[in-house]
Amino acid sequence: KKQPQKQGGQEQEQTTTTTTTPAAATVVDDDALVPDTTVLCSEYQPVMMAAVAIAPKQPARALVVGVGGGTLPMYMRFAFAGSLHHLDAVELDPVVMDLARKYFGFRDDASSGVHVHVTDGHAFVVDRARAVREQKDQDGEEAEAEDDYDDDSKKQ
């Protein structure tokens, strides 16, 4: 801000710097700013959450690709605490994860239900899709085998 100041009878402009703390954050110490995980703190996050908000049921599992400061995964753990049991958070850069934990209060311990994967997001999604498809194929084969067994036992 530039404010006029009178000094020695003459008006001079003086520049002052004002820093503000986001309404959704708490200053822990000089080095850390911990976001309030009960609110969405970026302009784009409500848009990202809109699809989840209108879904017919709350999610049991979720995937966030690109963790950044970790505010979105932490908000999701709060907002869907009753239903969200497993959240995969994928981040390519381990330094980003370290910064999220140190400066933004990101938690990925066993009690949080958040599972961090430091890897390429695309590769993670492809691998996860393959694993799910293989599990469904295996479950389908087991179901068919049970049906065959039930059919045979009915014939006797």
OpenMM code with the backbone's topology and positions (N, CA, C; nanometers):
from openmm import Vec3, app, unit

residues = "LYS LYS GLN PRO GLN LYS GLN GLY GLY GLN GLU GLN GLU GLN THR THR THR THR THR THR THR PRO ALA ALA ALA THR VAL VAL ASP ASP ASP ALA LEU VAL PRO ASP THR THR VAL LEU CYS SER GLU TYR GLN PRO VAL MET MET ALA ALA VAL ALA ILE ALA PRO LYS GLN PRO ALA ARG ALA LEU VAL VAL GLY VAL GLY GLY GLY THR LEU PRO MET TYR MET ARG PHE ALA PHE ALA GLY SER LEU HIS HIS LEU ASP ALA VAL GLU LEU ASP PRO VAL VAL MET ASP LEU ALA ARG LYS TYR PHE GLY PHE ARG ASP ASP ALA SER SER GLY VAL HIS VAL HIS VAL THR ASP GLY HIS ALA PHE VAL VAL ASP ARG ALA ARG ALA VAL ARG GLU GLN LYS ASP GLN ASP GLY GLU GLU ALA GLU ALA GLU ASP ASP TYR ASP ASP ASP SER LYS LYS GLN".split()
positions = [
    Vec3(0.0840, -0.1181, 0.0000),
    Vec3(0.0000, 0.0000, 0.0000),
    Vec3(0.0872, 0.1227, 0.0000),
    Vec3(0.0439, 0.2208, -0.0711),
    Vec3(0.1144, 0.3483, -0.0685),
    Vec3(0.0278, 0.4466, 0.0081),
    Vec3(0.0856, 0.5033, 0.1099),
    Vec3(0.0125, 0.5989, 0.1911),
    Vec3(0.0896, 0.7299, 0.1955),
    Vec3(0.0174, 0.8436, 0.1791),
    Vec3(0.0883, 0.9717, 0.1883),
    Vec3(0.1305, 0.9991, 0.3329),
    Vec3(0.2499, 1.0453, 0.3503),
    Vec3(0.3037, 1.0797, 0.4818),
    Vec3(0.3558, 1.2225, 0.4762),
    Vec3(0.3292, 1.2987, 0.5803),
    Vec3(0.3829, 1.4347, 0.5869),
    Vec3(0.5116, 1.4297, 0.6670),
    Vec3(0.6130, 1.4848, 0.6065),
    Vec3(0.7417, 1.4864, 0.6737),
    Vec3(0.8063, 1.6213, 0.6429),
    Vec3(0.8293, 1.6996, 0.7445),
    Vec3(0.8903, 1.8311, 0.7263),
    Vec3(0.8032, 1.9241, 0.6428),
    Vec3(0.6699, 1.9119, 0.6586),
    Vec3(0.5796, 1.9985, 0.5863),
    Vec3(0.5521, 1.9545, 0.4441),
    Vec3(0.6239, 1.8531, 0.3930),
    Vec3(0.6010, 1.8051, 0.2563),
    Vec3(0.5401, 1.6648, 0.2608),
    Vec3(0.4506, 1.6418, 0.1666),
    Vec3(0.3857, 1.5119, 0.1599),
    Vec3(0.4709, 1.4170, 0.0768),
    Vec3(0.5024, 1.3008, 0.1316),
    Vec3(0.5802, 1.1994, 0.0614),
    Vec3(0.5049, 1.0673, 0.0691),
    Vec3(0.5213, 0.9849, -0.0351),
    Vec3(0.4586, 0.8528, -0.0322),
    Vec3(0.5502, 0.7539, 0.0377),
    Vec3(0.4901, 0.6720, 0.1208),
    Vec3(0.5653, 0.5684, 0.1908),
    Vec3(0.4999, 0.4344, 0.1561),
    Vec3(0.5796, 0.3382, 0.1192),
    Vec3(0.5274, 0.2075, 0.0841),
    Vec3(0.5372, 0.1164, 0.2053),
    Vec3(0.4246, 0.0524, 0.2375),
    Vec3(0.4242, -0.0457, 0.3455),
    Vec3(0.3771, -0.1786, 0.2881),
    Vec3(0.4273, -0.2857, 0.3436),
    Vec3(0.3897, -0.4191, 0.2986),
    Vec3(0.3040, -0.4831, 0.4056),
    Vec3(0.1912, -0.5344, 0.3628),
    Vec3(0.1010, -0.6016, 0.4543),
    Vec3(0.0898, -0.7467, 0.4123),
    Vec3(0.1097, -0.8374, 0.5064),
    Vec3(0.0914, -0.9789, 0.4764),
    Vec3(-0.0328, -1.0256, 0.5497),
    Vec3(-0.1065, -1.1111, 0.4849),
    Vec3(-0.2272, -1.1633, 0.5476),
    Vec3(-0.2194, -1.3147, 0.5536),
    Vec3(-0.2843, -1.3679, 0.6515),
    Vec3(-0.2951, -1.5119, 0.6658),
    Vec3(-0.4296, -1.5516, 0.6079),
    Vec3(-0.4350, -1.6516, 0.5192),
    Vec3(-0.5647, -1.6938, 0.4667),
    Vec3(-0.6595, -1.7281, 0.5806),
    Vec3(-0.7872, -1.6995, 0.5600),
    Vec3(-0.8864, -1.7254, 0.6644),
    Vec3(-0.8901, -1.8720, 0.7035),
    Vec3(-0.8520, -1.9591, 0.6119),
    Vec3(-0.8589, -2.1018, 0.6364),
    Vec3(-0.7243, -2.1593, 0.6768),
    Vec3(-0.6432, -2.0812, 0.7479),
    Vec3(-0.5122, -2.1308, 0.7881),
    Vec3(-0.4787, -2.0845, 0.9281),
    Vec3(-0.3916, -2.1585, 0.9908),
    Vec3(-0.3432, -2.1255, 1.1238),
    Vec3(-0.1920, -2.1194, 1.1183),
    Vec3(-0.1346, -2.0137, 1.1721),
    Vec3(0.0102, -2.0038, 1.1771),
    Vec3(0.0574, -2.0823, 1.2987),
    Vec3(0.1396, -2.1834, 1.2740),
    Vec3(0.1908, -2.2664, 1.3822),
    Vec3(0.3175, -2.2047, 1.4386),
    Vec3(0.4079, -2.1666, 1.3532),
    Vec3(0.5283, -2.0939, 1.3918),
    Vec3(0.5730, -2.0152, 1.2699),
    Vec3(0.6892, -1.9566, 1.2744),
    Vec3(0.7342, -1.8737, 1.1626),
    Vec3(0.7520, -1.9521, 1.0333),
    Vec3(0.7709, -2.0819, 1.0430),
    Vec3(0.7978, -2.1630, 0.9245),
    Vec3(0.6774, -2.2356, 0.8684),
    Vec3(0.5714, -2.2522, 0.9463),
    Vec3(0.4618, -2.3372, 0.9012),
    Vec3(0.3281, -2.2642, 0.9022),
    Vec3(0.2508, -2.2899, 0.8011),
    Vec3(0.1158, -2.2396, 0.7890),
    Vec3(0.0288, -2.3619, 0.7659),
    Vec3(-0.0525, -2.3993, 0.8631),
    Vec3(-0.1301, -2.5215, 0.8531),
    Vec3(-0.2718, -2.4880, 0.8092),
    Vec3(-0.3127, -2.5364, 0.6918),
    Vec3(-0.4477, -2.5081, 0.6433),
    Vec3(-0.5544, -2.5712, 0.7310),
    Vec3(-0.6690, -2.5073, 0.7371),
    Vec3(-0.7859, -2.5623, 0.8038),
    Vec3(-0.8451, -2.6640, 0.7076),
    Vec3(-0.8400, -2.7899, 0.7420),
    Vec3(-0.8838, -2.8948, 0.6500),
    Vec3(-1.0352, -2.9114, 0.6468),
    Vec3(-1.1081, -2.8266, 0.7182),
    Vec3(-1.2534, -2.8353, 0.7164),
    Vec3(-1.3153, -2.7460, 0.6093),
    Vec3(-1.2327, -2.6711, 0.5377),
    Vec3(-1.2818, -2.5852, 0.4296),
    Vec3(-1.1930, -2.6020, 0.3073),
    Vec3(-1.2492, -2.5736, 0.1914),
    Vec3(-1.1701, -2.5726, 0.0684),
    Vec3(-1.1028, -2.4378, 0.0585),
    Vec3(-0.9732, -2.4363, 0.0389),
    Vec3(-0.9006, -2.3100, 0.0496),
    Vec3(-0.8435, -2.2571, -0.0809),
    Vec3(-0.8821, -2.3123, -0.1939),
    Vec3(-0.8404, -2.2593, -0.3233),
    Vec3(-0.9634, -2.2377, -0.4089),
    Vec3(-0.9563, -2.1456, -0.5022),
    Vec3(-1.0714, -2.1149, -0.5869),
    Vec3(-1.1151, -2.2340, -0.6715),
    Vec3(-1.0212, -2.3173, -0.7149),
    Vec3(-1.0540, -2.4274, -0.8046),
    Vec3(-1.1038, -2.5517, -0.7324),
    Vec3(-1.0795, -2.5636, -0.6025),
    Vec3(-1.1155, -2.6862, -0.5316),
    Vec3(-1.2658, -2.7129, -0.5249),
    Vec3(-1.3517, -2.6123, -0.5044),
    Vec3(-1.4959, -2.6422, -0.5061),
    Vec3(-1.5423, -2.7009, -0.6393),
    Vec3(-1.4833, -2.6553, -0.7479),
    Vec3(-1.5181, -2.7099, -0.8791),
    Vec3(-1.4778, -2.8571, -0.8855),
    Vec3(-1.3601, -2.8880, -0.8327),
    Vec3(-1.3131, -3.0263, -0.8339),
    Vec3(-1.4027, -3.1164, -0.7487),
    Vec3(-1.4587, -3.0621, -0.6426),
    Vec3(-1.5408, -3.1409, -0.5509),
    Vec3(-1.6872, -3.1474, -0.5937),
    Vec3(-1.7281, -3.0698, -0.6932),
    Vec3(-1.8686, -3.0635, -0.7332),
    Vec3(-1.9241, -3.2001, -0.7731),
    Vec3(-1.8483, -3.2755, -0.8505),
    Vec3(-1.8959, -3.4073, -0.8944),
    Vec3(-1.9167, -3.5008, -0.7755),
    Vec3(-1.8287, -3.4937, -0.6787),
    Vec3(-1.8416, -3.5787, -0.5609),
    Vec3(-1.9618, -3.5351, -0.4785),
    Vec3(-1.9846, -3.4049, -0.4710),
    Vec3(-2.0945, -3.3512, -0.3910),
    Vec3(-2.2314, -3.3929, -0.4437),
    Vec3(-2.2448, -3.4098, -0.5755),
    Vec3(-2.3750, -3.4457, -0.6313),
    Vec3(-2.3902, -3.5959, -0.6557),
    Vec3(-2.2893, -3.6720, -0.6216),
    Vec3(-2.2957, -3.8171, -0.6404),
    Vec3(-2.4055, -3.8755, -0.5515),
    Vec3(-2.4709, -3.9835, -0.5973),
    Vec3(-2.5801, -4.0417, -0.5183),
    Vec3(-2.5352, -4.0991, -0.3839),
    Vec3(-2.4110, -4.1391, -0.3741),
    Vec3(-2.3605, -4.1858, -0.2438),
    Vec3(-2.2175, -4.1380, -0.2266),
    Vec3(-2.1765, -4.1262, -0.1024),
    Vec3(-2.0418, -4.0772, -0.0745),
    Vec3(-1.9392, -4.1854, -0.1063),
    Vec3(-1.8187, -4.1424, -0.1473),
    Vec3(-1.7180, -4.2400, -0.1900),
    Vec3(-1.6548, -4.3164, -0.0745),
    Vec3(-1.6221, -4.4435, -0.1006),
    Vec3(-1.5474, -4.5242, -0.0048),
    Vec3(-1.3986, -4.5168, -0.0348),
    Vec3(-1.3664, -4.4928, -0.1624),
    Vec3(-1.2273, -4.4805, -0.2074),
    Vec3(-1.2166, -4.3570, -0.2940),
    Vec3(-1.0966, -4.2972, -0.2949),
    Vec3(-1.0744, -4.1804, -0.3797),
    Vec3(-0.9289, -4.1781, -0.4244),
    Vec3(-0.9050, -4.1030, -0.5310),
    Vec3(-0.7715, -4.0880, -0.5869),
    Vec3(-0.7480, -3.9401, -0.6155),
    Vec3(-0.6371, -3.8872, -0.5663),
    Vec3(-0.5945, -3.7513, -0.5967),
    Vec3(-0.4589, -3.7625, -0.6646),
    Vec3(-0.4510, -3.7142, -0.7882),
    Vec3(-0.3251, -3.7159, -0.8619),
    Vec3(-0.2711, -3.5746, -0.8622),
    Vec3(-0.1535, -3.5571, -0.8030),
    Vec3(-0.0940, -3.4248, -0.7865),
    Vec3(-0.1328, -3.3701, -0.6511),
    Vec3(-0.0539, -3.3972, -0.5501),
    Vec3(-0.0899, -3.3641, -0.4120),
    Vec3(-0.0694, -3.2161, -0.3801),
    Vec3(0.0367, -3.1562, -0.4329),
    Vec3(0.0641, -3.0162, -0.3975),
    Vec3(0.0820, -3.0025, -0.2472),
    Vec3(0.0140, -2.9071, -0.1883),
    Vec3(0.0226, -2.8869, -0.0430),
    Vec3(-0.0577, -2.9876, 0.0368),
    Vec3(-0.1423, -3.0646, -0.0297),
    Vec3(-0.2186, -3.1694, 0.0375),
    Vec3(-0.3514, -3.1243, 0.0944),
    Vec3(-0.3935, -3.0026, 0.0648),
    Vec3(-0.5185, -2.9533, 0.1239),
    Vec3(-0.6409, -3.0275, 0.0718),
    Vec3(-0.6421, -3.0661, -0.0547),
    Vec3(-0.7587, -3.1367, -0.1081),
    Vec3(-0.7747, -3.2763, -0.0467),
    Vec3(-0.6706, -3.3586, -0.0405),
    Vec3(-0.6887, -3.4883, 0.0254),
    Vec3(-0.7288, -3.4753, 0.1726),
    Vec3(-0.6736, -3.3769, 0.2407),
    Vec3(-0.7085, -3.3598, 0.3820),
    Vec3(-0.8536, -3.3138, 0.3970),
    Vec3(-0.8998, -3.2271, 0.3082),
    Vec3(-1.0401, -3.1847, 0.3122),
    Vec3(-1.1313, -3.3046, 0.2851),
    Vec3(-1.0942, -3.3869, 0.1874),
    Vec3(-1.1764, -3.5030, 0.1552),
    Vec3(-1.1870, -3.5981, 0.2735),
    Vec3(-1.0792, -3.6150, 0.3473),
    Vec3(-1.0845, -3.7005, 0.4672),
    Vec3(-1.1821, -3.6437, 0.5691),
    Vec3(-1.1874, -3.5102, 0.5800),
    Vec3(-1.2816, -3.4470, 0.6725),
    Vec3(-1.4252, -3.4574, 0.6195),
    Vec3(-1.4464, -3.4157, 0.4953),
    Vec3(-1.5810, -3.4057, 0.4393),
    Vec3(-1.6499, -3.5414, 0.4258),
    Vec3(-1.5733, -3.6469, 0.4000),
    Vec3(-1.6307, -3.7789, 0.3786),
    Vec3(-1.5835, -3.8769, 0.4859),
    Vec3(-1.5676, -3.8270, 0.6070),
    Vec3(-1.5144, -3.9087, 0.7166),
    Vec3(-1.5976, -4.0341, 0.7414),
    Vec3(-1.7265, -4.0270, 0.7190),
    Vec3(-1.8124, -4.1421, 0.7444),
    Vec3(-1.8042, -4.2506, 0.6395),
    Vec3(-1.7565, -4.2166, 0.5212),
    Vec3(-1.7574, -4.3154, 0.4136),
    Vec3(-1.6209, -4.3419, 0.3507),
    Vec3(-1.5350, -4.2417, 0.3470),
    Vec3(-1.4068, -4.2545, 0.2768),
    Vec3(-1.3062, -4.3279, 0.3643),
    Vec3(-1.2779, -4.4517, 0.3254),
    Vec3(-1.1883, -4.5352, 0.4051),
    Vec3(-1.0482, -4.5453, 0.3470),
    Vec3(-1.0342, -4.5127, 0.2191),
    Vec3(-0.9046, -4.5281, 0.1532),
    Vec3(-0.8880, -4.4173, 0.0497),
    Vec3(-0.7827, -4.3391, 0.0639),
    Vec3(-0.7546, -4.2327, -0.0309),
    Vec3(-0.6115, -4.2480, -0.0807),
    Vec3(-0.5968, -4.2691, -0.2103),
    Vec3(-0.4642, -4.2760, -0.2712),
    Vec3(-0.4258, -4.1362, -0.3162),
    Vec3(-0.3113, -4.0891, -0.2720),
    Vec3(-0.2588, -3.9588, -0.3115),
    Vec3(-0.1298, -3.9834, -0.3891),
    Vec3(-0.1283, -3.9428, -0.5156),
    Vec3(-0.0150, -3.9706, -0.6031),
    Vec3(0.0570, -3.8398, -0.6341),
    Vec3(0.1863, -3.8378, -0.6075),
    Vec3(0.2694, -3.7192, -0.6337),
    Vec3(0.4004, -3.7658, -0.6943),
    Vec3(0.4394, -3.7018, -0.8019),
    Vec3(0.5620, -3.7384, -0.8718),
    Vec3(0.6874, -3.6982, -0.7959),
    Vec3(0.6837, -3.5839, -0.7298),
    Vec3(0.8040, -3.5257, -0.6700),
    Vec3(0.8079, -3.5493, -0.5186),
    Vec3(0.9063, -3.6251, -0.4693),
    Vec3(0.9146, -3.6501, -0.3255),
    Vec3(0.9383, -3.5228, -0.2443),
    Vec3(1.0007, -3.4227, -0.3039),
    Vec3(1.0233, -3.2967, -0.2334),
    Vec3(0.8897, -3.2281, -0.2048),
    Vec3(0.7971, -3.2360, -0.2992),
    Vec3(0.6632, -3.1782, -0.2790),
    Vec3(0.5968, -3.2459, -0.1601),
    Vec3(0.6092, -3.3763, -0.1494),
    Vec3(0.5494, -3.4483, -0.0362),
    Vec3(0.6126, -3.4051, 0.0952),
    Vec3(0.7440, -3.3910, 0.0969),
    Vec3(0.8124, -3.3454, 0.2185),
    Vec3(0.7638, -3.2069, 0.2600),
    Vec3(0.7490, -3.1167, 0.1636),
    Vec3(0.7019, -2.9810, 0.1923),
    Vec3(0.5574, -2.9821, 0.2416),
    Vec3(0.4736, -3.0662, 0.1826),
    Vec3(0.3338, -3.0761, 0.2250),
    Vec3(0.3249, -3.1215, 0.3704),
    Vec3(0.4080, -3.2177, 0.4063),
    Vec3(0.4077, -3.2672, 0.5441),
    Vec3(0.4634, -3.1628, 0.6412),
    Vec3(0.5730, -3.1002, 0.6029),
    Vec3(0.6423, -3.0069, 0.6928),
    Vec3(0.5690, -2.8743, 0.7098),
    Vec3(0.5200, -2.8177, 0.5994),
    Vec3(0.4664, -2.6819, 0.6053),
    Vec3(0.3147, -2.6713, 0.5953),
    Vec3(0.2474, -2.7782, 0.5521),
    Vec3(0.1023, -2.7683, 0.5335),
    Vec3(0.0236, -2.8693, 0.6150),
    Vec3(0.0892, -2.9403, 0.7049),
    Vec3(0.0185, -3.0318, 0.7939),
    Vec3(-0.0394, -3.1550, 0.7260),
    Vec3(0.0143, -3.1915, 0.6103),
    Vec3(-0.0356, -3.3096, 0.5399),
    Vec3(-0.0053, -3.4333, 0.6222),
    Vec3(-0.1072, -3.5183, 0.6412),
    Vec3(-0.0896, -3.6412, 0.7180),
    Vec3(-0.1191, -3.7623, 0.6311),
    Vec3(-0.0306, -3.8573, 0.6367),
    Vec3(-0.0530, -3.9827, 0.5655),
    Vec3(-0.0134, -4.1012, 0.6528),
    Vec3(-0.0402, -4.0878, 0.7829),
    Vec3(-0.0116, -4.1980, 0.8733),
    Vec3(-0.1245, -4.3008, 0.8657),
    Vec3(-0.1083, -4.4108, 0.9348),
    Vec3(-0.2042, -4.5210, 0.9264),
    Vec3(-0.3456, -4.4775, 0.9653),
    Vec3(-0.3587, -4.3870, 1.0619),
    Vec3(-0.4920, -4.3471, 1.1074),
    Vec3(-0.5637, -4.2541, 1.0103),
    Vec3(-0.4902, -4.1924, 0.9177),
    Vec3(-0.5539, -4.0968, 0.8265),
    Vec3(-0.6255, -4.1640, 0.7103),
    Vec3(-0.5880, -4.2871, 0.6774),
    Vec3(-0.6472, -4.3546, 0.5626),
    Vec3(-0.5930, -4.3054, 0.4297),
    Vec3(-0.4929, -4.2169, 0.4341),
    Vec3(-0.4324, -4.1624, 0.3141),
    Vec3(-0.3070, -4.2424, 0.2820),
    Vec3(-0.2980, -4.2882, 0.1590),
    Vec3(-0.1839, -4.3689, 0.1151),
    Vec3(-0.1118, -4.2937, 0.0044),
    Vec3(0.0111, -4.2520, 0.0322),
    Vec3(0.0891, -4.1732, -0.0636),
    Vec3(0.1680, -4.2665, -0.1544),
    Vec3(0.1670, -4.2323, -0.2831),
    Vec3(0.2438, -4.3053, -0.3832),
    Vec3(0.3286, -4.2024, -0.4564),
    Vec3(0.4593, -4.2093, -0.4387),
    Vec3(0.5494, -4.1171, -0.5081),
    Vec3(0.5874, -4.1833, -0.6399),
    Vec3(0.5120, -4.1466, -0.7421),
    Vec3(0.5284, -4.2062, -0.8748),
    Vec3(0.4559, -4.1185, -0.9761),
    Vec3(0.4683, -4.1536, -1.1011),
    Vec3(0.3988, -4.0837, -1.2076),
    Vec3(0.2487, -4.1134, -1.1996),
    Vec3(0.1660, -4.0099, -1.2048),
    Vec3(0.0215, -4.0258, -1.1916),
    Vec3(-0.0400, -4.1123, -1.3000),
    Vec3(0.0013, -4.0929, -1.4246),
    Vec3(-0.0519, -4.1725, -1.5350),
    Vec3(-0.0183, -4.3195, -1.5168),
    Vec3(0.1062, -4.3474, -1.4829),
    Vec3(0.1483, -4.4864, -1.4618),
    Vec3(0.0697, -4.5498, -1.3474),
    Vec3(0.0449, -4.4744, -1.2416),
    Vec3(-0.0311, -4.5265, -1.1282),
    Vec3(-0.1718, -4.5652, -1.1715),
    Vec3(-0.2381, -4.4769, -1.2457),
    Vec3(-0.3751, -4.5030, -1.2894),
    Vec3(-0.3798, -4.6253, -1.3811),
    Vec3(-0.2862, -4.6352, -1.4742),
    Vec3(-0.2818, -4.7500, -1.5653),
    Vec3(-0.2598, -4.8795, -1.4866),
    Vec3(-0.1643, -4.8792, -1.3942),
    Vec3(-0.1368, -4.9992, -1.3135),
    Vec3(-0.2566, -5.0373, -1.2273),
    Vec3(-0.3210, -4.9383, -1.1679),
    Vec3(-0.4370, -4.9644, -1.0808),
    Vec3(-0.5535, -5.0207, -1.1627),
    Vec3(-0.5769, -4.9637, -1.2813),
    Vec3(-0.6843, -5.0135, -1.3676),
    Vec3(-0.6580, -5.1587, -1.4070),
    Vec3(-0.5329, -5.1892, -1.4393),
    Vec3(-0.4962, -5.3265, -1.4761),
    Vec3(-0.5213, -5.4212, -1.3582),
    Vec3(-0.4830, -5.3821, -1.2392),
    Vec3(-0.5012, -5.4669, -1.1209),
    Vec3(-0.6504, -5.4899, -1.0919),
    Vec3(-0.7306, -5.3868, -1.1064),
    Vec3(-0.8750, -5.4008, -1.0831),
    Vec3(-0.9364, -5.4946, -1.1868),
    Vec3(-0.8968, -5.4777, -1.3127),
    Vec3(-0.9485, -5.5631, -1.4206),
    Vec3(-0.9108, -5.7095, -1.3942),
    Vec3(-0.7860, -5.7344, -1.3540),
    Vec3(-0.7422, -5.8712, -1.3246),
    Vec3(-0.8189, -5.9300, -1.2077),
    Vec3(-0.8449, -5.8479, -1.1046),
    Vec3(-0.9209, -5.8956, -0.9884),
    Vec3(-1.0641, -5.9304, -1.0289),
    Vec3(-1.1245, -5.8461, -1.1131),
    Vec3(-1.2615, -5.8750, -1.1597),
    Vec3(-1.2635, -6.0024, -1.2425),
    Vec3(-1.1627, -6.0221, -1.3278),
    Vec3(-1.1551, -6.1444, -1.4072),
    Vec3(-1.1441, -6.2656, -1.3163),
    Vec3(-1.0600, -6.2558, -1.2147),
    Vec3(-1.0415, -6.3662, -1.1208),
    Vec3(-1.1702, -6.3920, -1.0430),
    Vec3(-1.2354, -6.2859, -0.9967),
    Vec3(-1.3615, -6.3013, -0.9233),
    Vec3(-1.4676, -6.3643, -1.0122),
    Vec3(-1.4703, -6.3262, -1.1405),
    Vec3(-1.5662, -6.3822, -1.2357),
    Vec3(-1.5446, -6.5300, -1.2579),
    Vec3(-1.4177, -6.5727, -1.2673),
    Vec3(-1.3858, -6.7148, -1.2854),
    Vec3(-1.4282, -6.7948, -1.1630),
    Vec3(-1.4061, -6.7374, -1.0427),
    Vec3(-1.4465, -6.8063, -0.9198),
    Vec3(-1.5979, -6.8169, -0.9133),
    Vec3(-1.6677, -6.7096, -0.9532),
    Vec3(-1.8139, -6.7125, -0.9517),
    Vec3(-1.8666, -6.8166, -1.0501),
    Vec3(-1.8055, -6.8262, -1.1692),
    Vec3(-1.8465, -6.9267, -1.2679),
    Vec3(-1.8227, -7.0667, -1.2141),
    Vec3(-1.7105, -7.0877, -1.1473),
    Vec3(-1.6797, -7.2193, -1.0905),
    Vec3(-1.7827, -7.2560, -0.9840),
    Vec3(-1.8225, -7.1602, -0.9028),
    Vec3(-1.9243, -7.1869, -0.8009),
    Vec3(-2.0576, -7.2194, -0.8659),
    Vec3(-2.0922, -7.1464, -0.9719),
    Vec3(-2.2171, -7.1746, -1.0435),
    Vec3(-2.2151, -7.3151, -1.1020),
    Vec3(-2.1018, -7.3554, -1.1597),
    Vec3(-2.0891, -7.4902, -1.2151),
    Vec3(-2.1069, -7.5936, -1.1054),
    Vec3(-2.0470, -7.5680, -0.9896),
    Vec3(-2.0574, -7.6622, -0.8773),
    Vec3(-2.2035, -7.6723, -0.8334),
    Vec3(-2.2691, -7.5575, -0.8197),
    Vec3(-2.4103, -7.5569, -0.7774),
    Vec3(-2.4969, -7.6299, -0.8783),
    Vec3(-2.4719, -7.6096, -1.0092),
    Vec3(-2.5501, -7.6772, -1.1121),
    Vec3(-2.5309, -7.8289, -1.1042),
    Vec3(-2.4068, -7.8722, -1.0822),
    Vec3(-2.3784, -8.0167, -1.0723),
    Vec3(-2.4463, -8.0773, -0.9515),
    Vec3(-2.4461, -8.0055, -0.8396),
    Vec3(-2.5046, -8.0624, -0.7187),
    Vec3(-2.6568, -8.0689, -0.7302),
    Vec3(-2.7175, -7.9836, -0.8111),
    Vec3(-2.8614, -7.9868, -0.8278),
    Vec3(-2.9049, -8.1040, -0.9150),
    Vec3(-2.8148, -8.1491, -1.0018),
    Vec3(-2.8479, -8.2581, -1.0928),
    Vec3(-2.8554, -8.3913, -1.0187),
    Vec3(-2.7901, -8.4001, -0.9071),
    Vec3(-2.7838, -8.5300, -0.8383),
    Vec3(-2.9002, -8.5531, -0.7490),
] * unit.nanometer
topology = app.Topology()
chain = topology.addChain("A")
for resn in residues:
    res = topology.addResidue(resn, chain)
    for name in ("N", "CA", "C"):
        topology.addAtom(name, app.Element.getBySymbol(name[0]), res)
